[in-house]
């Protein structure tokens, strides 16, 4: 009889369920997968609101978690402007913490983490994302360093901020460079302090120096997605739409997905609108574009009659059912675009830059870097070919990004960190 799995105290910067973005979707599936392997998961989350007992029980049941503790941010930290001001003031005294992680070092966080973690003497603590690890820098919580601390690295934060700083030519540039320097120090220390690091893709694993690789356990634990059948009713609906005679030329329906509050999304969309969409409209009159994500409802495009800007949408599956191709024009940043994996899982192929499709299975994708390459593909691509490529991509994602496979890889990483 196998030994029972240990407990994991899983620290996330927000309540992961229901999934409203790529990061929370990935968190949900990995937590479910680990619970299915027999781990007892204790969720520790931060939120602008608290949950009722009934809602808390629903979150735990949905994720398979044993317990859920939520810290509700104080009024000062709920407002973005006040949070930034407080972070700038605190940065005078804590030069080793980047501004975006500063609020995780506050006294209220120290008290909360003490009650949630130190009082229970946990063996495994999984830090989901870089910023919450700022709590480890407070001397009151130095005892946590004796635990087996697992850092779930969704990306290389320094690369994201460095790209942001390069793209700006304004009075904010110096402040951004200051943030990059702090983030580089902070990320380096967190990587050294962690007992093990779970990266989402191989290229991010290479961010660790050879010296760090010798000192710690590191592995790639891919983004996991919900289990899906080989064929869904929405895919059948798409097949019926594209299965027309060869004499007809149906519209090519493009989809852009992402929140504009994350600047690589905004940067990429602006480049796509200027360098790809404008010339494509004059070359292919039957192309249309749907924009989905927070902030997109305020976007104005050339040929606006061909563009639907929907803003945030709850039922994303119905949007995928109408799309022929997802565009992923990411020019800077790090990590894996979960939206590309999610699209492939729904048999919607992707076209994107090499960075936009980094960590995505090669089946069902079209990689294009220069605007001329994008236009060449989009000018001649049929939606029937999109459907065929999408089905290839769906099979690849089911094999490489299954919940069970990703959970087993995390299980192996925990075992290595414990020995």
MOPE-V42997 format. One record per residue. N is the residue number from 0. RES is the residue in three letters. OMEGA is omega in degrees with one decimal (999 if undefined). Layout:
BEGIN
n: (N | N)
res: (RES | RES)
omega: (OMEGA | OMEGA)
END
This chain:
BEGIN
n: (0 | 1 | 2 | 3 | 4 | 5 | 6 | 7 | 8 | 9 | 10 | 11 | 12 | 13 | 14 | 15 | 16 | 17 | 18 | 19 | 20 | 21 | 22 | 23 | 24 | 25 | 26 | 27 | 28 | 29 | 30 | 31 | 32 | 33 | 34 | 35 | 36 | 37 | 38 | 39 | 40 | 41 | 42 | 43 | 44 | 45 | 46 | 47 | 48 | 49 | 50 | 51 | 52 | 53 | 54 | 55 | 56 | 57 | 58 | 59 | 60 | 61 | 62 | 63 | 64 | 65 | 66 | 67 | 68 | 69 | 70 | 71 | 72 | 73 | 74 | 75 | 76 | 77 | 78 | 79 | 80 | 81 | 82 | 83 | 84 | 85 | 86 | 87 | 88 | 89 | 90 | 91 | 92 | 93 | 94 | 95 | 96 | 97 | 98 | 99 | 100 | 101 | 102 | 103 | 104 | 105 | 106 | 107 | 108 | 109 | 110 | 111 | 112 | 113 | 114 | 115 | 116 | 117 | 118 | 119 | 120 | 121 | 122 | 123 | 124 | 125 | 126 | 127 | 128 | 129 | 130 | 131 | 132 | 133 | 134 | 135 | 136 | 137 | 138 | 139 | 140 | 141 | 142 | 143 | 144 | 145 | 146 | 147 | 148 | 149 | 150 | 151 | 152 | 153 | 154 | 155 | 156 | 157 | 158 | 159 | 160 | 161 | 162 | 163 | 164 | 165 | 166 | 167 | 168 | 169 | 170 | 171 | 172 | 173 | 174 | 175 | 176 | 177 | 178 | 179 | 180 | 181 | 182 | 183 | 184 | 185 | 186 | 187 | 188 | 189 | 190 | 191 | 192 | 193 | 194 | 195 | 196 | 197 | 198 | 199 | 200 | 201 | 202 | 203 | 204 | 205 | 206 | 207 | 208 | 209 | 210 | 211 | 212 | 213 | 214 | 215 | 216 | 217 | 218 | 219 | 220 | 221 | 222 | 223 | 224 | 225 | 226 | 227 | 228 | 229 | 230 | 231 | 232 | 233 | 234 | 235 | 236 | 237 | 238 | 239 | 240 | 241 | 242 | 243 | 244 | 245 | 246 | 247 | 248 | 249 | 250 | 251 | 252 | 253 | 254 | 255 | 256 | 257 | 258 | 259 | 260 | 261 | 262 | 263 | 264 | 265 | 266 | 267 | 268 | 269 | 270 | 271 | 272 | 273 | 274 | 275 | 276 | 277 | 278 | 279 | 280 | 281 | 282 | 283 | 284 | 285 | 286 | 287 | 288 | 289 | 290 | 291 | 292 | 293 | 294 | 295 | 296 | 297 | 298 | 299 | 300 | 301 | 302 | 303 | 304 | 305 | 306 | 307 | 308 | 309 | 310 | 311 | 312 | 313 | 314 | 315 | 316 | 317 | 318 | 319 | 320 | 321 | 322 | 323 | 324 | 325 | 326 | 327 | 328 | 329 | 330 | 331 | 332 | 333 | 334 | 335 | 336 | 337 | 338 | 339 | 340 | 341 | 342 | 343 | 344 | 345 | 346 | 347 | 348 | 349 | 350 | 351 | 352 | 353 | 354 | 355 | 356 | 357 | 358 | 359 | 360 | 361 | 362 | 363 | 364 | 365 | 366 | 367 | 368 | 369 | 370 | 371 | 372 | 373 | 374 | 375 | 376 | 377 | 378 | 379 | 380 | 381 | 382 | 383 | 384 | 385 | 386 | 387 | 388 | 389 | 390 | 391 | 392 | 393 | 394 | 395 | 396 | 397 | 398 | 399 | 400 | 401 | 402 | 403 | 404 | 405 | 406 | 407 | 408 | 409 | 410 | 411 | 412 | 413 | 414 | 415 | 416 | 417 | 418)
res: (UNK | UNK | UNK | UNK | UNK | UNK | UNK | UNK | UNK | UNK | UNK | UNK | UNK | UNK | UNK | UNK | UNK | UNK | UNK | UNK | UNK | UNK | UNK | UNK | UNK | UNK | UNK | UNK | UNK | UNK | UNK | UNK | UNK | UNK | UNK | UNK | UNK | UNK | UNK | UNK | UNK | UNK | UNK | UNK | UNK | UNK | UNK | UNK | UNK | UNK | UNK | UNK | UNK | UNK | UNK | UNK | UNK | UNK | UNK | UNK | UNK | UNK | UNK | UNK | UNK | UNK | UNK | UNK | UNK | UNK | UNK | UNK | UNK | UNK | UNK | UNK | UNK | UNK | UNK | UNK | UNK | UNK | UNK | UNK | UNK | UNK | UNK | UNK | UNK | UNK | UNK | UNK | UNK | UNK | UNK | UNK | UNK | UNK | UNK | UNK | UNK | UNK | UNK | UNK | UNK | UNK | UNK | UNK | UNK | UNK | UNK | UNK | UNK | UNK | UNK | UNK | UNK | UNK | UNK | UNK | UNK | UNK | UNK | UNK | UNK | UNK | UNK | UNK | UNK | UNK | UNK | UNK | UNK | UNK | UNK | UNK | UNK | UNK | UNK | UNK | UNK | UNK | UNK | UNK | UNK | UNK | UNK | UNK | UNK | UNK | UNK | UNK | UNK | UNK | UNK | UNK | UNK | UNK | UNK | UNK | UNK | UNK | UNK | UNK | UNK | UNK | UNK | UNK | UNK | UNK | UNK | UNK | UNK | UNK | UNK | UNK | UNK | UNK | UNK | UNK | UNK | UNK | UNK | UNK | UNK | UNK | UNK | UNK | UNK | UNK | UNK | UNK | UNK | UNK | UNK | UNK | UNK | UNK | UNK | UNK | UNK | UNK | UNK | UNK | UNK | UNK | UNK | UNK | UNK | UNK | UNK | UNK | UNK | UNK | UNK | UNK | UNK | UNK | UNK | UNK | UNK | UNK | UNK | UNK | UNK | UNK | UNK | UNK | UNK | UNK | UNK | UNK | UNK | UNK | UNK | UNK | UNK | UNK | UNK | UNK | UNK | UNK | UNK | UNK | UNK | UNK | UNK | UNK | UNK | UNK | UNK | UNK | UNK | UNK | UNK | UNK | UNK | UNK | UNK | UNK | UNK | UNK | UNK | UNK | UNK | UNK | UNK | UNK | UNK | UNK | UNK | UNK | UNK | UNK | UNK | UNK | UNK | UNK | UNK | UNK | UNK | UNK | UNK | UNK | UNK | UNK | UNK | UNK | UNK | UNK | UNK | UNK | UNK | UNK | UNK | UNK | UNK | UNK | UNK | UNK | UNK | UNK | UNK | UNK | UNK | UNK | UNK | UNK | UNK | UNK | UNK | UNK | UNK | UNK | UNK | UNK | UNK | UNK | UNK | UNK | UNK | UNK | UNK | UNK | UNK | UNK | UNK | UNK | UNK | UNK | UNK | UNK | UNK | UNK | UNK | UNK | UNK | UNK | UNK | UNK | UNK | UNK | UNK | UNK | UNK | UNK | UNK | UNK | UNK | UNK | UNK | UNK | UNK | UNK | UNK | UNK | UNK | UNK | UNK | UNK | UNK | UNK | UNK | UNK | UNK | UNK | UNK | UNK | UNK | UNK | UNK | UNK | UNK | UNK | UNK | UNK | UNK | UNK | UNK | UNK | UNK | UNK | UNK | UNK | UNK | UNK | UNK | UNK | UNK | UNK | UNK | UNK | UNK | UNK | UNK | UNK | UNK | UNK | UNK | UNK | UNK | UNK | UNK | UNK | UNK | UNK | UNK | UNK | UNK | UNK | UNK | UNK | UNK | UNK | UNK | UNK | UNK | UNK | UNK)
omega: (-177.2 | 179.0 | 177.5 | 179.1 | 178.9 | 177.3 | 175.1 | 172.3 | -167.9 | -175.8 | 179.0 | -178.2 | 176.6 | 177.1 | -171.7 | -176.6 | 2.3 | -178.1 | -179.8 | 176.9 | -176.9 | -178.5 | -179.1 | 175.7 | 179.1 | 178.9 | -177.3 | -175.3 | 179.1 | 177.1 | 177.7 | -178.5 | 179.7 | 176.7 | 178.7 | 176.3 | 177.4 | 177.3 | 175.9 | -172.5 | 174.6 | -177.4 | 176.0 | -170.1 | 175.3 | -173.7 | 173.8 | -179.6 | 175.8 | -179.5 | 173.2 | 179.3 | -179.6 | 179.4 | 178.0 | 178.8 | 178.7 | 177.4 | -179.1 | 179.5 | -178.6 | -176.6 | -176.1 | -178.6 | 179.8 | 179.6 | 178.5 | 174.5 | -175.9 | 170.8 | 177.7 | -179.4 | 174.3 | -175.9 | -178.3 | -176.0 | -179.7 | -177.8 | -175.5 | -177.5 | 178.8 | 178.9 | 178.6 | -179.6 | 179.1 | 179.9 | 178.9 | 178.2 | -178.9 | -177.3 | 178.4 | -175.0 | -178.2 | -172.0 | -177.9 | -179.0 | 175.3 | -175.2 | -176.0 | 178.4 | -172.5 | -175.8 | 175.5 | 178.3 | -176.8 | -179.2 | -179.3 | 176.8 | 179.1 | -179.9 | -178.5 | -178.0 | 176.2 | -179.0 | -175.5 | -173.5 | -172.2 | 179.9 | -176.4 | 179.1 | -175.6 | 175.2 | 179.6 | 170.5 | 179.5 | 179.8 | -175.3 | -175.2 | -172.3 | -168.3 | 179.7 | -179.7 | 173.8 | 178.7 | -179.9 | -176.3 | 177.0 | -176.0 | 178.5 | -177.5 | -177.9 | 179.4 | 179.8 | -179.0 | 177.2 | 177.7 | 170.7 | -175.7 | 178.8 | 177.7 | 176.0 | -173.8 | 179.5 | 179.2 | 171.6 | -172.9 | -178.1 | 179.4 | -179.4 | -177.7 | 177.1 | 177.1 | 177.9 | -179.1 | -179.8 | -175.1 | -174.7 | 171.8 | -174.2 | 176.9 | 179.5 | -174.0 | -178.1 | 177.9 | 178.8 | 177.2 | 176.7 | 177.5 | 179.8 | 180.0 | 178.8 | -179.2 | 179.9 | 178.1 | -177.5 | -178.9 | 179.5 | 179.8 | 179.8 | 178.6 | 179.4 | -177.1 | -178.0 | 175.1 | 179.0 | -179.3 | 177.6 | 178.4 | -178.4 | 178.9 | -174.3 | -177.0 | 177.0 | 176.7 | -179.6 | 177.2 | 179.4 | 178.1 | 177.8 | 179.8 | 179.7 | -179.3 | -179.4 | -173.3 | -173.2 | 176.8 | 178.0 | -179.9 | 175.1 | 173.6 | -172.6 | 172.7 | 179.0 | -177.0 | 177.3 | 176.5 | -179.8 | 178.4 | 179.5 | -178.9 | 179.0 | 177.0 | 179.6 | 177.1 | 175.9 | 178.0 | 178.1 | 180.0 | 179.2 | -179.5 | -175.0 | -176.5 | -179.5 | -179.4 | -176.4 | -178.2 | 179.8 | 177.0 | -177.4 | 178.1 | 171.9 | -174.9 | 179.9 | 179.5 | 170.1 | -173.4 | 176.9 | 176.8 | -178.4 | 174.7 | 174.4 | -166.9 | 175.4 | 175.6 | -179.5 | 179.6 | -178.6 | -179.7 | 178.5 | 177.6 | -179.5 | -179.1 | -175.6 | -168.7 | -175.7 | -172.5 | -177.4 | 177.8 | -179.1 | -178.5 | 179.6 | -178.8 | -177.4 | -175.1 | -175.8 | 178.5 | 177.8 | -174.7 | 174.4 | 178.5 | -178.7 | 178.1 | -178.6 | 178.3 | -176.7 | -179.5 | -179.1 | -175.2 | 174.1 | -177.2 | 167.2 | -175.2 | -174.9 | 179.6 | 177.9 | -174.3 | 170.6 | 177.5 | -168.4 | -174.6 | 180.0 | -178.5 | 179.3 | -174.4 | -176.2 | -179.3 | 178.5 | 176.4 | 177.0 | -178.3 | -177.9 | -172.3 | 172.7 | -170.6 | 174.8 | 177.0 | -177.1 | -176.3 | -179.7 | -176.8 | -179.0 | -179.7 | -176.7 | 178.0 | -178.7 | 177.3 | -179.2 | -179.8 | 177.6 | 176.9 | -179.8 | 178.0 | 179.4 | 178.4 | 176.5 | 179.2 | 173.8 | -178.9 | -175.8 | 166.0 | -176.6 | 174.2 | 175.9 | 178.4 | -179.9 | -178.8 | 177.7 | -179.1 | -179.2 | 178.3 | -175.9 | 179.6 | 175.2 | 179.8 | 174.1 | -178.9 | 179.9 | -177.6 | -179.8 | -179.5 | 179.2 | 177.4 | 177.0 | -176.1 | 179.3 | -179.1 | -173.6 | -178.3 | -172.8 | -173.5 | 176.9 | 179.2 | 173.1 | 176.6 | 176.5 | -178.7 | -179.5 | 179.6 | 178.5 | 178.0 | 174.2 | 179.9 | -179.8 | 178.6 | -179.8 | -179.7 | 178.9 | -179.2 | -170.5 | -174.3 | 179.0 | -179.4 | -177.7 | -179.3 | -178.0 | 178.1 | 178.4 | 177.7 | 176.0 | 177.0 | 178.5 | 178.9 | 178.6 | 179.7 | 178.6 | -179.8 | -177.0 | -177.4 | 999)
END
